[in-house]
Amino acid sequence: MSAAERAPDPTRADYPLFRTITTRWMDNDVYGHVNNVQYYSFFDTAVNQYMVEAGGLDFRDGEVVGLVVETGCSYRRSLAFPDVVEAGIRVARIGTSSVTYEVGIFRQGEEAVCAFGRFVHVYVDRASNRPVPIPERARAAMEAIRVG
């Protein structure tokens, strides 16, 4: 697909919620920028921080947990320590036992997206590791940032 055929990159206005993440010295790679794998950590950190704050995730004692089953990321601009990241979060789809989050990574105070992607959580019973319906409190937190 050519750049002309590609959908436009998301903007800050496309995300209803933001979480701030500080980059660390160890996030940089030998090329002097945040390594690509760290962006997935930013995604996970931002979403899980929101879900814990909203009461939709008890990762220590909850009987139901969300496991990542799919991820993807597109990179547009580099970040480097000591940049501060503002991660925009939205929910694109909620199913019976799964949710698709979309996350935009922005350098603090800047409008242009540095990277954006998605990941899918499937909710499972912690003991059996089998899919279960998304708990109501988690679903309510997801609905609060759902778009589309």
Secondary structure, DSSP 8 states (H G I E B T S, - for coil): --TTTS-----GGG-SEEEEEE--GGGB-TTSSB-HHHHHHHHHHHHHHHHHHTT---TTT-SEEEEEEEEEEEE-S---TT-EEEEEEEEEEE-SSEEEEEEEEEETT--SEEEEEEEEEEEEETTT--B----HHHHHHHHHTB--
